[in-house]
Protein backbone atom coordinates (compact mmCIF):
# COMPACT_ATOMS: atom_id res chain seq x y z
CA UNK A 1 0.00 0.00 0.00
CA UNK A 2 1.18 3.53 -0.75
CA UNK A 3 2.06 5.50 2.36
CA UNK A 4 0.16 8.70 2.98
CA UNK A 5 2.50 11.65 2.42
CA UNK A 6 1.91 13.20 5.84
CA UNK A 7 2.99 10.13 7.79
CA UNK A 8 5.90 11.06 10.00
CA UNK A 9 8.35 9.66 12.49
CA UNK A 10 6.91 9.74 15.98
CA UNK A 11 8.31 9.50 19.49
CA UNK A 12 6.38 6.26 19.96
CA UNK A 13 7.89 4.78 16.80
CA UNK A 14 11.36 5.72 18.02
CA UNK A 15 10.78 4.02 21.37
CA UNK A 16 9.40 0.91 19.71
CA UNK A 17 12.47 0.67 17.48
CA UNK A 18 14.54 -0.07 20.59
CA UNK A 19 12.26 -2.82 21.91
CA UNK A 20 12.77 -6.51 21.13
CA UNK A 21 9.12 -7.50 21.49
CA UNK A 22 5.89 -6.56 19.70
CA UNK A 23 3.32 -4.04 20.97
CA UNK A 24 -0.30 -5.16 21.31
CA UNK A 25 -2.91 -2.43 21.73
CA UNK A 26 -6.06 -3.94 23.24
CA UNK A 27 -8.34 -0.91 22.92
CA UNK A 28 -8.60 1.22 19.78
CA UNK A 29 -11.79 3.11 18.95
CA UNK A 30 -12.73 3.55 15.32
CA UNK A 31 -15.62 5.43 13.75
CA UNK A 32 -17.97 3.91 11.22
CA UNK A 33 -18.60 5.94 8.07
CA UNK A 34 -22.35 6.21 8.55
CA UNK A 35 -23.49 6.26 4.88
CA UNK A 36 -21.52 3.09 4.15
CA UNK A 37 -22.74 1.34 7.30
CA UNK A 38 -26.37 2.21 6.60
CA UNK A 39 -26.10 1.07 2.98
CA UNK A 40 -24.69 -2.26 4.15
CA UNK A 41 -27.41 -2.73 6.76
CA UNK A 42 -30.14 -1.81 4.26
CA UNK A 43 -28.90 -4.50 1.87
CA UNK A 44 -28.54 -6.90 4.77
CA UNK A 45 -31.96 -6.51 6.37
CA UNK A 46 -33.89 -3.70 4.76
CA UNK A 47 -34.77 -0.15 5.76
CA UNK A 48 -36.35 -1.23 9.05
CA UNK A 49 -32.92 -2.22 10.38
CA UNK A 50 -31.51 1.14 9.34
CA UNK A 51 -34.32 2.86 11.23
CA UNK A 52 -33.57 0.70 14.26
CA UNK A 53 -29.91 1.71 14.13
CA UNK A 54 -30.77 5.40 13.90
CA UNK A 55 -33.17 5.19 16.84
CA UNK A 56 -30.67 3.27 18.94
CA UNK A 57 -27.88 5.72 18.13
CA UNK A 58 -30.07 8.74 18.92
CA UNK A 59 -30.87 7.40 22.38
CA UNK A 60 -27.33 6.44 23.39
CA UNK A 61 -25.73 8.67 26.02
CA UNK A 62 -28.39 11.31 25.45
CA UNK A 63 -30.53 12.11 28.48
CA UNK A 64 -34.04 13.31 27.66
CA UNK A 65 -37.04 14.42 29.68
CA UNK A 66 -40.47 14.91 28.15
CA UNK A 67 -38.97 14.48 24.70
CA UNK A 68 -36.42 17.28 25.15
CA UNK A 69 -32.69 16.68 25.47
CA UNK A 70 -30.38 18.54 27.86
CA UNK A 71 -29.71 21.40 25.43
CA UNK A 72 -33.39 21.99 24.75
CA UNK A 73 -34.17 22.40 28.44
CA UNK A 74 -33.78 25.47 30.60
CA UNK A 75 -31.69 25.18 33.79
CA UNK A 76 -34.95 25.11 35.72
CA UNK A 77 -36.27 22.22 33.63
CA UNK A 78 -33.03 20.28 34.12
CA UNK A 79 -33.34 20.75 37.85
CA UNK A 80 -37.00 19.80 37.85
CA UNK A 81 -36.45 16.69 35.71
CA UNK A 82 -32.95 15.90 37.05
CA UNK A 83 -31.75 15.57 33.45
CA UNK A 84 -28.21 14.20 33.59
CA UNK A 85 -25.43 15.96 31.70
CA UNK A 86 -24.40 13.52 28.98
CA UNK A 87 -20.96 13.22 27.35
CA UNK A 88 -20.16 15.91 24.79
CA UNK A 89 -17.34 16.68 22.30
CA UNK A 90 -15.97 13.16 22.62
CA UNK A 91 -14.03 12.95 19.35
CA UNK A 92 -10.74 14.44 18.24
CA UNK A 93 -11.42 17.17 15.65
CA UNK A 94 -8.53 19.63 15.32
CA UNK A 95 -6.18 16.76 14.46
CA UNK A 96 -7.84 16.12 11.09
CA UNK A 97 -5.40 13.37 10.13
CA UNK A 98 -6.40 11.38 13.20
CA UNK A 99 -10.09 12.07 12.61
CA UNK A 100 -9.77 10.53 9.16
CA UNK A 101 -7.55 7.73 10.45
CA UNK A 102 -10.21 6.41 12.83
CA UNK A 103 -12.71 6.25 9.97
CA UNK A 104 -10.54 4.89 7.13
CA UNK A 105 -9.22 1.35 7.71
CA UNK A 106 -6.46 1.60 5.10
CA UNK A 107 -5.08 4.80 6.62
CA UNK A 108 -5.20 3.38 10.13
CA UNK A 109 -3.44 0.24 8.92
CA UNK A 110 -0.65 2.29 7.38
CA UNK A 111 -0.21 4.34 10.54
CA UNK A 112 0.33 1.36 12.84
CA UNK A 113 4.09 1.84 12.69
CA UNK A 114 3.72 5.54 13.44
CA UNK A 115 1.51 4.66 16.39
CA UNK A 116 4.14 2.21 17.60
CA UNK A 117 1.85 -0.82 17.43
CA UNK A 118 2.19 -4.23 15.84
CA UNK A 119 -1.40 -5.30 16.42
CA UNK A 120 -4.56 -3.47 17.45
CA UNK A 121 -7.96 -4.70 18.59
CA UNK A 122 -10.67 -2.36 17.30
CA UNK A 123 -13.91 -1.25 18.91
CA UNK A 124 -16.01 0.47 16.22
CA UNK A 125 -18.33 3.10 17.66
CA UNK A 126 -21.50 1.24 16.60
CA UNK A 127 -20.43 -2.22 17.73
CA UNK A 128 -22.95 -2.34 20.60
CA UNK A 129 -25.47 0.18 19.28
CA UNK A 130 -27.93 -2.67 18.55
CA UNK A 131 -28.32 -3.19 22.31
CA UNK A 132 -30.66 -0.19 22.21
CA UNK A 133 -32.81 -1.60 19.40
CA UNK A 134 -36.22 -3.20 19.86
CA UNK A 135 -36.34 -6.75 21.11
CA UNK A 136 -37.71 -7.90 17.75
CA UNK A 137 -34.82 -6.48 15.72
CA UNK A 138 -31.93 -6.40 18.19
CA UNK A 139 -30.34 -9.67 17.16
CA UNK A 140 -30.69 -9.09 13.42
CA UNK A 141 -29.19 -5.61 13.69
CA UNK A 142 -26.28 -6.89 15.79
CA UNK A 143 -25.56 -9.55 13.21
CA UNK A 144 -25.60 -6.97 10.41
CA UNK A 145 -23.23 -4.62 12.26
CA UNK A 146 -20.81 -7.45 13.05
CA UNK A 147 -20.90 -8.62 9.44
CA UNK A 148 -20.11 -5.11 8.22
CA UNK A 149 -17.08 -4.79 10.49
CA UNK A 150 -15.81 -8.27 9.61
CA UNK A 151 -15.97 -7.45 5.89
CA UNK A 152 -14.51 -3.97 6.32
CA UNK A 153 -11.37 -5.03 8.18
CA UNK A 154 -10.78 -8.54 6.83
CA UNK A 155 -7.94 -7.62 4.46
CA UNK A 156 -6.07 -5.90 7.29
CA UNK A 157 -6.24 -8.89 9.63
CA UNK A 158 -2.48 -9.29 10.04
CA UNK A 159 -2.46 -6.11 12.15
CA UNK A 160 -6.09 -5.19 12.91
CA UNK A 161 -9.06 -7.13 14.22
CA UNK A 162 -12.50 -5.73 15.08
CA UNK A 163 -14.44 -7.10 18.03
CA UNK A 164 -17.82 -8.77 17.69
CA UNK A 165 -20.63 -7.08 19.56
CA UNK A 166 -22.66 -9.65 21.49
CA UNK A 167 -26.17 -8.85 22.77
CA UNK A 168 -26.72 -10.15 26.30
CA UNK A 169 -30.47 -9.73 26.74
CA UNK A 170 -30.70 -13.46 27.33
CA UNK A 171 -28.25 -16.38 27.12
CA UNK A 172 -29.77 -17.86 23.98
CA UNK A 173 -29.26 -14.79 21.80
CA UNK A 174 -25.78 -14.31 23.24
CA UNK A 175 -24.76 -17.87 22.34
CA UNK A 176 -26.28 -17.63 18.86
CA UNK A 177 -24.51 -14.38 18.00
CA UNK A 178 -21.20 -15.56 19.45
CA UNK A 179 -21.31 -18.69 17.34
CA UNK A 180 -22.21 -16.73 14.21
CA UNK A 181 -19.51 -14.13 14.82
CA UNK A 182 -16.80 -16.74 15.29
CA UNK A 183 -17.80 -19.58 12.98
CA UNK A 184 -19.26 -17.57 10.10
CA UNK A 185 -17.56 -14.18 10.30
CA UNK A 186 -14.19 -15.26 11.67
CA UNK A 187 -14.16 -12.66 14.44
CA UNK A 188 -11.96 -13.47 17.43
CA UNK A 189 -12.85 -11.14 20.32
CA UNK A 190 -16.26 -10.59 21.93
CA UNK A 191 -17.40 -7.25 23.29
CA UNK A 192 -20.37 -7.40 25.65
CA UNK A 193 -22.25 -4.83 27.70
CA UNK A 194 -21.19 -5.32 31.32
CA UNK A 195 -24.79 -5.37 32.44
CA UNK A 196 -28.37 -5.32 31.20
CA UNK A 197 -31.02 -3.03 32.62
CA UNK A 198 -34.15 -4.93 33.63
CA UNK A 199 -37.47 -3.93 35.20
CA UNK A 200 -38.19 -4.65 38.85
CA UNK A 201 -41.04 -7.10 38.39
CA UNK A 202 -43.00 -6.15 41.49
CA UNK A 203 -43.24 -2.58 40.19
CA UNK A 204 -43.57 -3.45 36.50
CA UNK A 205 -46.52 -5.72 37.24
CA UNK A 206 -48.28 -2.91 39.07
CA UNK A 207 -47.25 -0.18 36.64
CA UNK A 208 -46.87 -1.68 33.12
CA UNK A 209 -44.23 0.08 31.02
CA UNK A 210 -46.61 0.79 28.13
CA UNK A 211 -48.92 2.68 30.48
CA UNK A 212 -46.35 4.22 32.83
CA UNK A 213 -43.17 4.82 30.78
CA UNK A 214 -41.74 7.34 33.26
CA UNK A 215 -41.99 4.86 36.12
CA UNK A 216 -40.45 2.15 33.94
CA UNK A 217 -37.55 4.48 33.17
CA UNK A 218 -36.45 4.51 36.80
CA UNK A 219 -37.89 1.35 38.39
CA UNK A 220 -35.14 -0.94 37.21
CA UNK A 221 -32.01 -2.80 38.26
CA UNK A 222 -28.87 -3.91 36.44
CA UNK A 223 -28.28 -7.60 35.79
CA UNK A 224 -24.53 -8.31 35.78
CA UNK A 225 -25.09 -11.94 34.66
CA UNK A 226 -23.04 -13.68 37.33
CA UNK A 227 -24.92 -12.95 40.55
CA UNK A 228 -28.67 -12.79 41.25
CA UNK A 229 -29.61 -12.98 37.57
CA UNK A 230 -33.00 -14.30 36.53
CA UNK A 231 -31.15 -16.13 33.73
CA UNK A 232 -28.44 -18.77 33.80
CA UNK A 233 -25.63 -17.40 31.64
CA UNK A 234 -23.39 -20.44 32.05
CA UNK A 235 -24.17 -21.62 28.48
CA UNK A 236 -22.67 -18.37 27.18
CA UNK A 237 -19.51 -18.58 29.29
CA UNK A 238 -19.15 -22.23 28.29
CA UNK A 239 -19.51 -21.35 24.61
CA UNK A 240 -16.88 -18.61 24.92
CA UNK A 241 -14.43 -21.13 26.40
CA UNK A 242 -15.33 -23.75 23.79
CA UNK A 243 -14.77 -21.33 20.91
CA UNK A 244 -11.65 -19.82 22.46
CA UNK A 245 -13.05 -16.29 22.62
CA UNK A 246 -11.70 -13.70 25.07
CA UNK A 247 -14.45 -11.49 26.50
CA UNK A 248 -14.12 -7.71 26.73
CA UNK A 249 -16.32 -4.94 28.03
CA UNK A 250 -16.33 -1.17 28.30
CA UNK A 251 -18.92 -0.82 31.01
CA UNK A 252 -19.53 2.62 32.42
CA UNK A 253 -21.64 3.91 35.27
CA UNK A 254 -22.56 7.45 34.27
CA UNK A 255 -26.05 8.08 35.61
CA UNK A 256 -25.60 5.90 38.67
CA UNK A 257 -25.96 7.44 42.13
CA UNK A 258 -23.09 9.87 42.60
CA UNK A 259 -22.61 10.14 38.83
CA UNK A 260 -25.79 11.97 37.92
CA UNK A 261 -24.90 15.65 37.91
CA UNK A 262 -27.28 17.69 35.79
CA UNK A 263 -24.55 20.18 34.88
CA UNK A 264 -21.08 18.61 34.94
CA UNK A 265 -19.91 15.86 32.56
CA UNK A 266 -16.52 15.43 34.26
CA UNK A 267 -18.22 14.85 37.61
CA UNK A 268 -20.14 11.99 36.02
CA UNK A 269 -17.21 10.68 34.01
CA UNK A 270 -14.17 10.37 36.28
CA UNK A 271 -13.92 6.80 37.54
CA UNK A 272 -17.15 5.62 35.95
CA UNK A 273 -15.60 2.83 33.87
CA UNK A 274 -13.84 1.48 36.96
CA UNK A 275 -17.07 1.50 38.98
CA UNK A 276 -19.13 -0.15 36.26
CA UNK A 277 -16.49 -2.77 35.55
CA UNK A 278 -16.03 -3.49 39.24
CA UNK A 279 -19.72 -4.31 39.61
CA UNK A 280 -19.53 -6.64 36.60
CA UNK A 281 -16.33 -8.39 37.71
CA UNK A 282 -17.48 -8.89 41.30
CA UNK A 283 -20.70 -10.47 40.04
CA UNK A 284 -18.70 -13.00 38.00
CA UNK A 285 -16.44 -13.69 40.97
CA UNK A 286 -19.06 -13.99 43.71
CA UNK A 287 -21.45 -15.80 41.38
CA UNK A 288 -18.83 -18.50 40.83
CA UNK A 289 -18.37 -17.92 37.10
CA UNK A 290 -14.58 -17.81 37.37
CA UNK A 291 -14.68 -20.94 39.53
CA UNK A 292 -16.78 -22.93 37.06
CA UNK A 293 -14.91 -21.60 34.03
CA UNK A 294 -11.26 -21.14 35.03
CA UNK A 295 -10.26 -20.95 31.35
CA UNK A 296 -12.52 -17.93 30.74
CA UNK A 297 -10.57 -14.73 30.14
CA UNK A 298 -12.29 -11.38 30.67
CA UNK A 299 -10.90 -7.87 30.14
CA UNK A 300 -12.46 -4.71 31.53
CA UNK A 301 -11.29 -1.72 29.51
CA UNK A 302 -10.88 2.04 30.05
CA UNK A 303 -11.24 1.85 33.82
CA UNK A 304 -7.55 1.51 34.68
CA UNK A 305 -5.90 -1.37 36.50
CA UNK A 306 -5.57 0.04 40.01
CA UNK A 307 -9.13 -0.96 40.90
CA UNK A 308 -8.25 -4.57 40.04
CA UNK A 309 -5.61 -4.46 42.77
CA UNK A 310 -7.95 -2.58 45.11
CA UNK A 311 -10.70 -5.20 44.87
CA UNK A 312 -8.23 -8.11 45.06
CA UNK A 313 -6.73 -6.73 48.28
CA UNK A 314 -10.15 -6.18 49.81
CA UNK A 315 -11.39 -9.62 48.78
CA UNK A 316 -8.50 -11.12 50.72
CA UNK A 317 -9.09 -8.80 53.67
CA UNK A 318 -12.83 -9.46 53.74
CA UNK A 319 -12.38 -13.20 53.45
CA UNK A 320 -10.12 -13.23 56.49
CA UNK A 321 -12.90 -11.53 58.46
CA UNK A 322 -16.06 -12.86 56.79
CA UNK A 323 -15.25 -16.49 56.03
CA UNK A 324 -17.31 -19.03 57.97
CA UNK A 325 -14.48 -19.28 60.48
CA UNK A 326 -14.01 -15.53 60.74
CA UNK A 327 -17.74 -14.90 61.13
CA UNK A 328 -17.70 -16.58 64.52
CA UNK A 329 -16.16 -13.37 65.85
CA UNK A 330 -19.49 -11.67 65.12
CA UNK A 331 -21.96 -14.45 65.94
CA UNK A 332 -24.27 -13.00 68.63
CA UNK A 333 -24.55 -16.45 70.19
CA UNK A 334 -20.85 -16.22 71.03
CA UNK A 335 -21.26 -13.14 73.21
CA UNK A 336 -20.83 -14.27 76.84
CA UNK A 337 -23.83 -12.90 78.75
CA UNK A 338 -22.37 -13.74 82.15
CA UNK A 339 -19.04 -12.02 81.49
CA UNK A 340 -20.77 -9.01 79.96
CA UNK A 341 -22.97 -8.64 83.05
CA UNK A 342 -19.94 -8.83 85.37
CA UNK A 343 -18.13 -6.14 83.38
CA UNK A 344 -21.17 -3.86 83.57
CA UNK A 345 -21.44 -4.44 87.32
CA UNK A 346 -17.79 -3.44 87.75
CA UNK A 347 -17.44 -0.59 85.28
CA UNK A 348 -21.01 0.53 84.54
CA UNK A 349 -23.09 -0.13 87.61
CA UNK A 350 -24.86 3.22 87.20
CA UNK A 351 -26.31 2.00 83.89
CA UNK A 352 -27.69 -1.13 85.53
CA UNK A 353 -29.09 0.87 88.44
CA UNK A 354 -30.97 3.18 86.11
CA UNK A 355 -31.89 0.41 83.67
CA UNK A 356 -32.22 -2.92 85.46
CA UNK A 357 -31.95 -5.64 82.83
CA UNK A 358 -31.52 -9.38 82.79
CA UNK A 359 -28.31 -10.79 81.35
CA UNK A 360 -29.97 -11.60 78.02
CA UNK A 361 -31.68 -8.22 77.85
CA UNK A 362 -28.34 -6.54 78.55
CA UNK A 363 -26.67 -8.47 75.73
CA UNK A 364 -29.40 -7.44 73.27
CA UNK A 365 -29.10 -3.81 74.33
CA UNK A 366 -25.32 -3.79 73.93
CA UNK A 367 -25.45 -5.51 70.55
CA UNK A 368 -27.85 -2.81 69.41
CA UNK A 369 -30.26 -2.49 66.54
CA UNK A 370 -27.88 -3.89 63.92
CA UNK A 371 -28.35 -7.31 65.51
CA UNK A 372 -31.98 -6.93 66.48
CA UNK A 373 -33.67 -5.22 63.53
CA UNK A 374 -34.15 -8.37 61.46
CA UNK A 375 -36.84 -11.00 61.97
CA UNK A 376 -34.15 -13.65 62.48
CA UNK A 377 -30.44 -14.30 62.11
CA UNK A 378 -28.99 -15.72 58.88
CA UNK A 379 -28.55 -19.49 58.80
CA UNK A 380 -26.91 -22.10 56.57
CA UNK A 381 -25.96 -20.88 53.11
CA UNK A 382 -27.12 -17.36 54.06
CA UNK A 383 -23.87 -17.07 56.00
CA UNK A 384 -21.60 -17.93 53.09
CA UNK A 385 -20.94 -14.95 50.82
CA UNK A 386 -17.84 -16.68 49.44
CA UNK A 387 -19.44 -20.10 48.93
CA UNK A 388 -20.52 -19.79 45.28
CA UNK A 389 -17.03 -18.55 44.41
CA UNK A 390 -15.64 -21.67 46.07
CA UNK A 391 -13.20 -19.72 48.22
CA UNK A 392 -11.48 -21.73 50.94
CA UNK A 393 -8.05 -20.07 50.87
CA UNK A 394 -6.61 -16.77 49.68
CA UNK A 395 -4.93 -18.72 46.89
CA UNK A 396 -8.43 -19.45 45.59
CA UNK A 397 -9.08 -15.71 45.45
CA UNK A 398 -5.89 -15.20 43.48
CA UNK A 399 -6.81 -17.94 41.02
CA UNK A 400 -10.35 -16.68 40.46
CA UNK A 401 -9.61 -12.96 40.36
CA UNK A 402 -6.03 -12.37 39.26
CA UNK A 403 -5.83 -15.22 36.75
CA UNK A 404 -9.23 -14.65 35.16
CA UNK A 405 -9.35 -10.88 34.80
CA UNK A 406 -7.34 -8.37 32.79
CA UNK A 407 -7.55 -4.62 33.24
CA UNK A 408 -7.25 -2.07 30.45
CA UNK A 409 -5.16 0.89 31.53
CA UNK A 410 -4.65 3.97 29.41
CA UNK A 411 -1.15 5.06 28.53
CA UNK A 412 -0.84 8.09 30.81
CA UNK A 413 -2.60 6.53 33.81
CA UNK A 414 -0.14 6.70 36.70
CA UNK A 415 -2.40 4.65 38.95
CA UNK A 416 -1.16 1.58 37.07
CA UNK A 417 1.59 1.46 39.69
CA UNK A 418 -0.89 -0.19 42.08
CA UNK A 419 -1.40 -3.10 39.69
CA UNK A 420 2.33 -3.87 39.63
CA UNK A 421 2.89 -3.34 43.36
CA UNK A 422 3.67 -6.92 44.38
CA UNK A 423 4.59 -5.76 47.88
CA UNK A 424 1.05 -4.54 48.55
CA UNK A 425 -0.84 -7.19 46.58
CA UNK A 426 -1.44 -10.38 48.60
CA UNK A 427 0.73 -13.39 47.72
CA UNK A 428 3.13 -11.05 45.93
CA UNK A 429 1.18 -11.01 42.68
CA UNK A 430 0.92 -8.39 39.98
CA UNK A 431 -2.45 -7.57 38.47
CA UNK A 432 -2.86 -8.14 34.72
CA UNK A 433 -2.72 -4.57 33.44
CA UNK A 434 -2.98 -4.45 29.64
CA UNK A 435 -2.08 -1.69 27.21
CA UNK A 436 -5.31 0.04 26.19
CA UNK A 437 -4.39 3.22 24.37
CA UNK A 438 -8.02 4.34 23.92
CA UNK A 439 -7.04 6.17 20.74
CA UNK A 440 -10.10 7.51 18.98
CA UNK A 441 -11.51 9.11 22.11
CA UNK A 442 -11.04 12.65 23.40
CA UNK A 443 -8.42 11.65 25.97
CA UNK A 444 -5.94 10.90 23.15
CA UNK A 445 -5.50 14.08 21.07
CA UNK A 446 -2.75 12.43 18.98
CA UNK A 447 -2.65 8.71 18.22
CA UNK A 448 1.15 8.76 18.07
CA UNK A 449 1.45 9.72 21.76
CA UNK A 450 0.22 6.76 23.87
CA UNK A 451 3.16 4.35 23.66
CA UNK A 452 5.59 7.18 24.40
CA UNK A 453 3.44 8.29 27.34
CA UNK A 454 3.59 4.76 28.73
CA UNK A 455 7.37 4.75 28.41
CA UNK A 456 7.43 8.06 30.29
CA UNK A 457 6.09 6.14 33.30
CA UNK A 458 9.27 4.06 33.20
CA UNK A 459 11.47 7.13 32.90
CA UNK A 460 9.71 8.70 35.88
CA UNK A 461 10.04 5.58 38.03
CA UNK A 462 6.31 4.87 38.22
CA UNK A 463 6.77 1.37 36.75
CA UNK A 464 9.82 -0.71 35.87
CA UNK A 465 10.97 -1.74 32.40
CA UNK A 466 9.80 -5.28 33.19
CA UNK A 467 6.38 -3.92 34.13
CA UNK A 468 6.27 -1.93 30.90
CA UNK A 469 6.94 -5.08 28.88
CA UNK A 470 4.23 -6.94 30.80
CA UNK A 471 1.84 -4.06 30.17
CA UNK A 472 2.33 -3.62 26.41
CA UNK A 473 3.13 -7.20 25.43
CA UNK A 474 3.20 -10.06 27.95
CA UNK A 475 -0.19 -9.46 29.54
CA UNK A 476 -2.08 -8.70 26.31
CA UNK A 477 -0.46 -11.74 24.71
CA UNK A 478 -1.52 -13.92 27.64
CA UNK A 479 -5.06 -12.56 27.58
CA UNK A 480 -5.67 -13.54 23.98
CA UNK A 481 -3.64 -16.75 23.78
CA UNK A 482 -4.80 -18.24 27.07
CA UNK A 483 -8.27 -18.09 25.55
CA UNK A 484 -7.11 -19.14 22.08
CA UNK A 485 -3.52 -20.37 21.54
CA UNK A 486 -3.87 -19.67 17.80
CA UNK A 487 -5.13 -16.13 18.27
CA UNK A 488 -2.10 -14.51 16.61
CA UNK A 489 -1.64 -17.08 13.87
CA UNK A 490 -1.04 -15.28 10.58
CA UNK A 491 -0.52 -11.89 12.22
CA UNK A 492 2.43 -9.54 12.58
CA UNK A 493 2.82 -10.73 16.17
CA UNK A 494 3.26 -14.40 15.26
CA UNK A 495 6.55 -13.87 13.44
CA UNK A 496 8.02 -11.96 16.38
CA UNK A 497 7.04 -14.32 19.19
CA UNK A 498 9.16 -17.48 18.60
CA UNK A 499 12.33 -15.80 19.82
CA UNK A 500 10.52 -14.87 23.03
CA UNK A 501 9.07 -18.27 23.90
CA UNK A 502 11.59 -18.81 26.68
CA UNK A 503 10.03 -15.93 28.59
CA UNK A 504 8.27 -17.60 31.54
CA UNK A 505 5.65 -14.86 31.51
CA UNK A 506 4.40 -16.12 28.15
CA UNK A 507 3.49 -19.58 29.36
CA UNK A 508 -0.08 -20.29 28.31
CA UNK A 509 -1.68 -22.22 31.15
RONUTI-24568 format. One record per residue (C-alpha): x, y, z. Coordinates in steps of 0.1 Angstrom, whole numbers, plus 5000, padded with zeros to 4 digits. Layout:
N
XYZ
...
***
This chain:
509
500050005000
501250354993
502150555024
500250875030
502551165024
501951325058
503051015078
505951115100
508350975125
506950975160
508350955195
506450635200
507950485168
511450575180
510850405214
509450095197
512550075175
514549995206
512349725219
512849355211
509149255215
505949345197
503349605210
499749485213
497149765217
493949615232
491749915229
491450125198
488250315189
487350355153
484450545137
482050395112
481450595081
477750625086
476550635049
478550315041
477350135073
473650225066
473950115030
475349775041
472649735068
469949825043
471149555019
471549315048
468049355064
466149635048
465249985058
463649885090
467149785104
468550115093
465750295112
466450075143
470150175141
469250545139
466850525168
469350335189
472150575181
469950875189
469150745224
472750645234
474350875260
471651135255
469551215285
466051335277
463051445297
459551495282
461051455247
463651735252
467351675255
469651855279
470352145254
466652205247
465852245284
466252555306
468352525338
465052515357
463752225336
467052035341
466752085379
463051985378
463651675357
467151595370
468351565334
471851425336
474651605317
475651355290
479051325273
479851595248
482751675223
484051325226
486051305193
489351445182
488651725157
491551965153
493851685145
492251615111
494651345101
493651145132
489951215126
490251055092
492450775105
489850645128
487350625100
489550495071
490850135077
493550165051
494950485066
494850345101
496650025089
499450235074
499850435105
500350145128
504150185127
503750555134
501550475164
504150225176
501849925174
502249585158
498649475164
495449655174
492049535186
489349765173
486149885189
484050055162
481750315177
478550125166
479649785177
477149775206
474550025193
472149735186
471749685223
469349985222
467249845194
463849685199
463749325211
462349215177
465249355157
468149365182
469749035172
469349095134
470849445137
473749315158
474449045132
474449305104
476849545123
479249255131
479149145094
479949495082
482949525105
484249175096
484049255059
485549605063
488649505082
489249155068
492149245045
493949415073
493849115096
497549075100
497549395122
493949485129
490949295142
487549435151
485649295180
482249125177
479449295196
477349035215
473849115228
473348985263
469549035267
469348655273
471748365271
470248215240
470748525218
474248575232
475248215223
473748245189
475548565180
478848445195
478748135173
477848335142
480548595148
483248335153
482248045130
480748245101
482448585103
485848475117
485848735144
488048655174
487148895203
483748945219
482649275233
479649265256
477749525277
478849475313
475249465324
471649475312
469049705326
465849515336
462549615352
461849545388
459049295384
457049395415
456849745402
456449655365
453549435372
451749715391
452749985366
453149835331
455850015310
453450085281
451150275305
453650425328
456850485308
458350735333
458050495361
459550215339
462450455332
463650455368
462150145384
464949915372
468049725383
471149615364
471749245358
475549175358
474948815347
477048635373
475148715405
471348725413
470448705376
467048575365
468848395337
471648125338
474448265316
476647965320
475847845285
477348165272
480548145293
480947785283
480547875246
483148145249
485647895264
484747625238
485247875209
488448025225
487048375226
488348635251
485548855265
485949235267
483749515280
483749885283
481149925310
480550265324
478450395353
477450755343
474050815356
474450595387
474050745421
476950995426
477451015388
474251205379
475151565379
472751775358
475452025349
478951865349
480151595326
483551545343
481851495376
479951205360
482851075340
485851045363
486150685375
482950565359
484450285339
486250155370
482950155390
480949985363
483549725355
484049655392
480349575396
480549345366
483749165377
482549115413
479348955400
481348705380
483648635410
480948605437
478548425414
481248155408
481648215371
485448225374
485347915395
483247715371
485147845340
488747895350
489747905313
487548215307
489448535301
487748865307
489149215301
487549535315
488749835295
489150205300
488850195338
492450155347
494149865365
494450005400
490949905409
491749545400
494449555428
492149745451
489349485449
491849195451
493349335483
489949385498
488649045488
491548895507
490949125537
487249055537
487648685534
489948685565
487148855585
483948715568
484748355560
482748105580
485548075605
486048455607
482348515611
482348345645
483848665659
480548835651
478048565659
475748705686
475548365702
479248385710
478748695732
479248575768
476248715787
477648635821
481048805815
479249105800
477049145831
480149125854
481949395834
478849615836
478649565873
482249665878
482649945853
479050055845
476949995876
475150325872
473750205839
472349895855
470950095884
469050325861
468150045837
467849715855
468049445828
468549065828
471748925813
470048845780
468349185779
471749355785
473349155757
470649265733
470949625743
474749625739
474649455705
472249725694
469749755665
472149615639
471749275655
468049315665
466349485635
465849165615
463248905620
465948635625
469648575621
471048435589
471548055588
473147795566
474047915531
472948265541
476148295560
478448215531
479148515508
482248335494
480647995489
479548025453
483048155444
484447835461
486848035482
488547835509
492047995509
493448325497
495148135469
491648065456
490948435455
494148485435
493248215410
489648335405
490448705404
494048765393
494248485367
490848535352
490648915348
492749165328
492549545332
492849795305
494850095315
495450405294
498950515285
499250815308
497450655338
499950675367
497650465389
498850165371
501650155397
499149985421
498649695397
502349615396
502949675434
503749315444
504649425479
501149555486
499249285466
498648965486
500748665477
503148895459
501248905427
500949165400
497549245385
497149195347
497349545334
497049555296
497949835272
494750005262
495650325244
492050435239
493050625207
489950755190
488550915221
489051275234
491651175260
494151095232
494551415211
497351245190
497450875182
501250885181
501450975218
500250685239
503250435237
505650725244
503450835273
503650485287
507450485284
507450815303
506150615333
509350415332
511550715329
509750875359
510050565380
506350495382
506850145367
509849935359
511049835324
509849475332
506449615341
506349815309
506949495289
504249315308
501849595302
502349645264
503149285254
503248995279
499849055295
497949135263
499548835247
498548615276
494948745276
494348655240
496448325238
495248185271
491748195255
492948095221
496547965215
496148035178
494948395183
497948555166
498448295139
499048475106
499548815122
502449055126
502848935162
503348565153
506548615134
508048805164
507048575192
509248255186
512348425198
510548515230
509148175239
511648125267
510048415286
508348245315
505648515315
504448395282
503548045294
499947975283
498347785312
***
